[in-house]
Amino acid sequence: MERRKNDRFAASYNAEVRYRSGRKLELPVLDISLGGCMVDARAWSIRPGEQLSIKLPGLGYQPAELVWIEDERAGIVFEEPLYEPTLEHLSRLAA
């Protein structure tokens, strides 16, 4: 069963993830949608349900939550969806 609500676009840039403790980690973004993104999680030890903040290229930190982690990938849902023009800009960065 498909869990995705929004179309996803390939990505090839990094995002900075900040834990509630303040610790920061840079992770490669694999794809992105209005509601969230998938990141390469090989360098990450975090559990689903954890609250975090994510900083995408050209944007400030925004609240998010880790919803799944599997096969060295992780799914992050944004607390507030991205605006369409912002998603279009981010999808062009991968081109």
C-alpha positions as CSV (number, residue, x, y, z in Angstrom):
1,M,0.0,0.0,0.0
2,E,1.4,3.4,-1.0
3,R,1.9,5.7,2.0
4,R,2.9,8.8,0.0
5,K,0.5,11.7,-0.3
6,N,2.6,13.9,-2.6
7,D,4.7,13.5,-5.8
8,R,8.4,13.0,-5.1
9,F,11.3,14.5,-6.9
10,A,14.9,13.2,-7.1
11,A,17.3,15.2,-5.0
12,S,21.1,15.5,-4.9
13,Y,22.0,17.9,-2.2
14,N,22.6,17.8,1.6
15,A,20.3,18.8,4.4
16,E,21.4,19.8,7.9
17,V,19.4,17.9,10.6
18,R,19.4,19.2,14.1
19,Y,18.3,17.0,17.0
20,R,16.4,18.5,19.9
21,S,19.6,18.3,21.9
22,G,21.2,20.7,19.5
23,R,23.5,18.2,17.8
24,K,23.7,18.7,14.0
25,L,24.3,16.2,11.2
26,E,24.5,16.7,7.5
27,L,22.7,14.0,5.4
28,P,22.3,13.5,1.7
29,V,18.7,14.1,0.5
30,L,17.6,11.4,-1.9
31,D,14.1,12.7,-2.8
32,I,11.7,15.4,-1.7
33,S,8.0,16.2,-1.8
34,L,5.8,18.9,-0.4
35,G,5.3,16.9,2.8
36,G,8.7,15.4,3.5
37,C,11.9,13.9,2.2
38,M,14.0,10.7,2.1
39,V,17.6,10.9,3.3
40,D,20.6,8.6,3.2
41,A,20.7,7.3,6.8
42,R,23.9,5.3,6.8
43,A,25.5,7.7,9.2
44,W,22.4,8.1,11.4
45,S,21.3,6.5,14.6
46,I,17.8,7.8,15.4
47,R,14.5,6.2,16.0
48,P,11.1,6.8,14.3
49,G,9.0,9.3,16.2
50,E,11.9,11.5,17.1
51,Q,11.3,15.2,16.6
52,L,14.0,17.2,14.8
53,S,14.6,20.3,12.7
54,I,15.8,20.1,9.1
55,K,17.5,22.8,7.0
56,L,17.2,22.4,3.2
57,P,19.3,24.5,0.8
58,G,18.3,28.2,0.9
59,L,15.8,27.7,3.7
60,G,15.9,28.0,7.4
61,Y,15.3,25.2,9.9
62,Q,11.9,23.8,10.0
63,P,10.3,21.3,12.5
64,A,10.0,17.7,11.3
65,E,9.7,14.2,12.5
66,L,11.5,10.9,11.5
67,V,8.7,8.6,10.5
68,W,10.6,5.5,9.2
69,I,14.2,4.2,8.8
70,E,14.9,1.1,6.7
71,D,17.7,-0.2,4.4
72,E,20.0,2.8,5.2
73,R,17.3,5.3,4.2
74,A,15.0,7.4,6.4
75,G,11.7,9.2,5.8
76,I,11.2,12.6,7.3
77,V,7.8,14.4,7.4
78,F,7.8,18.2,7.6
79,E,5.5,19.8,10.3
80,E,4.4,22.3,7.7
81,P,4.4,21.3,4.0
82,L,6.6,23.2,1.6
83,Y,5.2,25.8,-0.8
84,E,5.0,24.6,-4.4
85,P,7.5,27.3,-5.6
86,T,10.0,26.2,-2.9
87,L,9.6,22.5,-4.0
88,E,10.1,23.5,-7.6
89,H,13.3,25.4,-6.7
90,L,14.6,22.4,-4.7
91,S,13.8,20.0,-7.5
92,R,15.8,22.1,-10.0
93,L,18.8,21.9,-7.7
94,A,19.0,18.2,-8.5
95,A,18.9,18.7,-12.3
